[in-house]
Amino acid sequence: MAVPPLALDTRLADLCQELGVDKGVASEAAALLEEGKGALLTPSSFGSKSPQDVESLCFAFVLYCAARLKGMKEESSRVRLWKILEGCNLNYDDFFKESQQFRSKIDQILRSRYGSDWEDQLELKQLQSLVNLLADASRFYRTAFTELFSSASTSKEPGSTTNNPEYFYFGWQLFLALRSKSSELFKDLVSCIHGLVAILAILLIHMPARFRSFTIEGSSHLIKQTVRGVDLLASLCHNYHTSEDRLKEMMGKSHKAIEEFFSKKAVWASECKTETLDKIDTDGLMYFKDLLDKECFQSNLAKLEKLSTTTSWEGELDLKMFLFNNDNIVSAKNASGGPINTSYPKRVFETLASPTKTIKNMLTVPSSPASPINGGSVKIMQMTPVTSAMTTAKWFREVISSLPEKPSSKLEQFLLSCDTDLTSDITKRVSIVLEAIFPTKSSGDWGGSIGLNCTNAFDIAWAEARKLEASKLYYRVLEAICTSESLNTNVNNLTPLLSNERFHRCLIACSAELVLATHKTVIMMFPAVLESTGLTAFDLGKIIENFVRHEESLPRELKRHLNSLEEQLLESMVWEKGSSLYNSLVVARPSLAMEINRLGLLAEPMPSLDDLVTHQNIHPVDLPTTPSKKRAAGPDVDDNGDAKSPKRLCNESRNTSVNQNLQTPPPKQNQMLKAKWHPLQSTFASPTVNNPVGGNAKCAELGVNIFFSKILKLAAIRIRNLCERLRHVEQTERVYNIFKQILDQQTSLFFNRHIDQIILCSLYGVAKVSQLTLTFKEIVSNYKREQQCKPEVFRRVFVGSTNRNGALGSRHVDIIVFYNEVFVPAVKPFLVALIPSVACPDDKKSPNSQIPGSPKPSPFSNLPDMSPKKVSSSHNVYVSPLRQTKKDALLSPSSRSFYACIGESTHAYQSPSTDLAAINNRLNYTSRRINTRINFDVVSDSVVAGTLGQPNGGPASPDHAAAFSPLPKKGKPGPES
């Protein structure tokens, strides 16, 4: 039941008063709620939250928007997010999840009130990433502290507590204070772990030895020894996979901060005689007297609490609560990167990356131990985000850091073998593109916001180190690719590939993304690397598999990260507006050009290197000049290897004579699926260029066919998993075939949509055809348990563009409305083809033949007996037989309803038992007399004539299209659908 507006406003006002919200912010929140409550409080067809929870989340969202977007002037007194969530009794995890839905629901309202950049001002993505980072860091600190220090105090003094909570809290506060002083150093998880290990080392040096959980002699915690004793820092680096050089750097920064915080001068540990340093090699270690002594401890702790308080954007969070209330902030599975499941992602990666895997293999491959069909009882070892980050960072230190900073001699030979020497072009491009990704020069264009590419966000030394890692990895993989291409083509002149701008940018972007993924930085989250380099998701998808193939030493965690990225690209990102996939589709599938142009889906030309330099405000003295623009390109290709204009490409493709029937797969598709290797120059060439190994075929066809084959592989895996969960494995291949037909023949259904939306609808359509008792609610409920599930997949499906007050927008509906309005009309022929023909055995016999012993047929067998028959001895209830034309329509294969209905009930949201009770009540209702006489004149001459097949007596054959008309319904799709 709808909440009265007055009561809703009153409850919001009471919450604002309770939180001490400024009157201006409170009134702004009330106005925003009034304008958007229709969308914000509308319950979802598949929602699992109570109305009270939805209201609390809505209040928190509008309050945060009002405080953040309207109350920026009163920064110091503004109500913070952590306070809002505390007042609404919510955790960060739930708030961030639902805020994604709220943002999409009232996007137009927020744009009109706060401008088109309201989302950048809100900074929810950065806050969510920071919450994940701090949750991971605090878990690591808690675990490490428990390992190093005793779980029960050995002190006999009264008041002693277990787990040494005061020292535990002191260490976390020291980390937060250090972080607030040099926040640019701690924008990534690896830096935070180095900082926390430095804090643990300081605690080991200063905390009384009786609180340790080990003794120095024979300790498994401190295994690195020197002639002077235990090497403390080397042992900690060994245990936690940190860099010793970087840890020493963090120790130095920590010492300077402590001197500043407490006005204490550090002394060399070798000059001090204390039990805490016994049997420890003190060379290079510093010691602070009275840092943790009883007399000074409480005052030092109070100083740290004040120092760790920040008024920056991070002040939206109460950083102290991460230590003691971590699990209520974010669940382990939703922490940054999440625990890496070694079952499902591994299987997906192997099937996507291996060219020997076929679609049939994926549909029938045995289930993994954790799959739902086996109950998921086998325990799989979990890797935390911290261990993942630290092991991959160790790989970069040990494998990549030792590589040369410039192209190797072998790579230089390939560059010299081109039509012109491309060495200088390669090195200049790397400098420009990596500066765009890891900016170190202040542009002054970003204001005070810490946007995704804020040039002041990175510490310069940190950014330079990450650039170096990315460039070395890029050169290493580029050399491996050149070697492979040379062997496959038997030529050393790789000019078409090595002069392709898009190829190099994709390779650099992939290298940089692996660096960012390793360090798990807060302010550069995917797809920021695409935005910085001017690439699209379709571009990056062309290089991922080749990158993995040509870097054999790549750690398993980074391979899985690339697999995860490829899944994101395939499932939705390549189908978004502005994807370069559409520039290839208008060439490979000319019949789609009109729809692509109507929706405005074409990608803009890739920005040149000069554009990147201008955008980043890089002066010529800072970086070398841009590479030469003399390329071995055709007349229709620009300097980037692209078609000169997307619009021109679309128009030209319309005039291209292509005799291709889109009702069948492309003739060369099967060859593409079986091929194990294609020259990369064809993959990255302009869509309109002829494929050098494909006859007269365009390069666009090669790219689209390879991409579609990957889509089919991913879909096969997901369809199989979902059918397993639903216990309908036998339907797997039928659902897959429908999906494949849609991709081949109704490709436009994927435009601006998620492939899981097509999978869910295909599964429900097959279930309807197969007459399975399977509802959309059951399908969605099981889909929610899939790893890739996102609520917006079934809550918000694109169905077209709208014009609201002169502003163009998109119309989104839930999955059931999309299925009825868009999916069924487009896919109906495919579903009809699945229905087995119900043919009578007698149909093969002569129409004049007669079964022996059967009564002689009436000469008027086509005349229906339309006489109403009384069906109750005590009630005036009559039933007329169904007319033959209606029978034929109902019995024809195409007449069965494929539409999603509300429980097949007489009324919405009503169970079958309630339906039967209602019917019985009608039959037994005798309290009033029915005086209306029944008209038996229901059989007219036209009906009889139509039955006999006379020309003007009505339709002689069933109307197949009408049979698919959805049942009329008064309300929205209900939860039983």
C-alpha positions, 0 to 999 in steps of 0.5 A: 500500500502506498505511503501517504506523502505527508507521512513520508515527508514527516519521517524524512524531516524527523530523520534530518532533525535527529542527524542535525542536518542543516535546514537548507540541506534538509529542504533540498532533500525533501524537494528531491524526494518529492520530485523523484519518489515516484521512481525511487519508491516503486517496488521492483517486480523482483525486489527482495527488500521490505518497503521499510528497507527501501524507504531507509535506502531512499532517505539515505540517498537523497540526503547524501545527494543534497548534502554533497551536491547542495551543501558543499559550501558548508564543508566542515559542518556538512552531515557525512555519509557515515552519519547518514547510514548510521541514522538509517541503520544501513551498511555501506555495502547495501547503500552502494548497491542500491544507489546504482539503481537510484542513480539510474532511476532519477538521472534526468532529475539529478541532471536538471537540478545539479548539472550533467556532472552530478555523478562526478561530484557525488564521487560514490564510485571512488567512495565504494572503492575506498571502502573496499580497500580499507576493508581489505586492509583492516582485515589484513591488519587484524589477521597479521596482528593476531599472528604476531601478538598473543591472543591472551595477555600474559600480564598479571596486572589487573585490568589486562584485556585479551588481544591487546586492544589498546595496542591494536587500536594504536597501530590502526590510528597510527596508520590512519594518521600517516595516511591523512598526512600523505594520502597520495601514498595510499591510493592503492592496496599494495601501498596500504599493505606496505604501510601496515607492515611498517606499522607492525614492525614499529609495534614489534620494536616498541611493544613489550616482548611479553605480548608477542605470540612467539619467541625469537629463537626458532620462530616461524614468524621471523626466519631471516637471520644475519650474523647479528640476529633476526633480520626483522624487515626481511622476515616481514617481507618474506611473510607478506610478500612486500618489497624490502626497499619499499618497506624501508621507504615506508619505515622512513616516512613513518619515523618522520611522521612520528617525530612530527606527531609527538615531537619525539626524536628518533634514535638509532636502535643499536644505541638502545638497550631494551628487551624488545630489541633482544636478538634482533639485528638493529642495523638501520632500525630506529627507536622512539623512547616513551612511545608506548609507555604507560605514562604517555600512551593515552595522550599519544593515542588521543593525538593520533585520533585528532590527526587521523580526522580528515575533512577531505572527500574521505571524511564521508567515511568513519575510518575508525569503524573499519577496525572493529565493525568490518563485517558490517561495512562490506562482506568479504565477497564484495571486497575489492576484487572479491575472493578469487574463486578457483572453480568457476572463473578458471573454467570460464577462462580456459574455455574462452582462451583455448581455441580447441574448446568448441561450443559443444564441449562447453554445453556438455563439459562435466560440472565443476565440484562447486557447481550447483548440480553437485551441491557445491559441497567441495571446499575451494581454497580462497585467495584474498584480495590482499594475497592476490595483490601482493603475489602479483606485485612480487611478480612485477618486481622479480620478472618485469623490473629487471627488464630494460626500459627501452625496446630490446635488441630483438624488438629493435630488429623488427622495428628496423625491418619495417618500411621505415624505422619505427623505434622512435615512434614506439618510444614516443607513443609509450611516453604519451599514452602512459602519461595520460593513464598515470598523470604526473603533470598538473593540468588544473582542469579538474578542480577540487574533485578527485575524479577518476583521472585527477592529475594531482591524485597520484604521488609522482614517484608512485606514478613514475614507478607504475609507468616504468612497470607498464612500459617494460611489460608492453615491450616484452609482450610486443616482442613476443607478438612480433616473434609469433607473427613473423613465424606465422607469416614467414616475414620480418617486415611487420609494417601493417601491424607495427604502424597501426596506432590502435594496436599499440594503444590497446597493448599499452592500455592492457599493460597499464590495466594489469599494473592498476589491477595489481596495485588495486588503486582507488582512483583508477578503476576500469574502464578509466584506462579506456577513457584515458587512451581514447579506446573502446571496449571492442578495441581492448577485447581484440588484444586480451587473448593475444596478450595472455597467449604471448606472456606465459609467465603471467600470474594466474590472478592477472590472467583471471583479471583479464578473463573478468575484463573480457567477460565484462566487455563481451556481456555488455560494454561492447554493446553500449553506445559509442562502441567501435563494434558498430563501426564494424557491424555496418560493414559486416552486416549492412542491413543493420546500418539503418538501425545503428544509425537511428540509435546513434550507436557509432563510435567517434574517431579515436583521438590522435596522440596530439589530442591526448597531449592537449587534453593532459596539458603536456608541453612539448618540453615534457614529452617527445613530439608525437610519432610520425603520421606517415602510415601505410594506409589506404585512401579510406584510412586516417592516421589512426587506422580508422575509417575517416568518419563513422558517419561516412562509413555508415553511409558508404556501407548502405551503398555496398552491394552485399548479397547476404541473407541474414536469416542464416549465419554468415557463410564463413562463420564456421571457418572462423570458429575453427581457425586457430590463428589470424594475423593481427594486422587484419584484426586491427585494420580499418573495417573497410580494408580487405582482409589479406588472407580472406579474399574479398572479405572485409576485415570487419567480417573477421573481427565480428566473426571472432567476437561473435564466437567469443560471445557464443562461448560465454553464453554457452557457459552461462546457459549451462550453469543456469540450466543446472541450477534450474534442474533442466539440463536437458533444455541447455542446447535448445536455449543455446540454439535460440540464443545463437539464432538471435545473435545471427539473425536478430543482432539488433536485440543486443544493442544497448543491452546485456547478453544475460537479458537475452539468455533469461528471455531465451530460457523462459521462451523455451520453457513456455514452448516445452510447457515446463512449469517454470516462472520468470521469478524462479529463473531470476531467483536462480540467476541471482545466485550466479557470480556475474549477476547484477540487479540491473540486468533484470530490473532495467532493460533498454527498450528505446529512446524517449524525449522528456521536455526536449531532452533525449533519454532512454526508456528502461523496463523490467525483464518481463515487460521487455520479454512481452513487448520486444523479445517475443515479437522478434523471436517468435519464429525461432520459438515456433520452430522448436514446437514438435508438429502434432500429426495424427497417424491417420494423416498419412492415410487416404482421406476417404479411408476408414478405421474398421469398426468405427461408425460411419462419419456424418455427411455434415461433420463440419457442422458444429453442434453449438447447442448450449448444454446444461452442466448443473442440475440445481443451477442454470449454468450452460456451456457452449462448445467451442467453435471449430475455428477457435479449436483449430487456432488453439491446436495449431503449434504457433498458437500457444502463448509464449508471453509471460503472464501473471501466474495464469490466474483469473486475477493478478497476484492470485493463487490457483486455489483462490481461483478455484474457490472463486469459481465455486463461490460463483456456482454456489451463489443462490442468494439472489434470483437471476431473472435474465433470460439466456439467449440461445440464438448464438449460431448465425448463418455466417458462423455455419457458412464459415465453418463449411469454408464458404468465401464470405463466412469468416476466416477459414484458417486460424490467425497465427499472429493473433494467437500470440497476443498477450493476455490483458492485464490490469497491473504490472507483472507480478512476482509469480511471473 
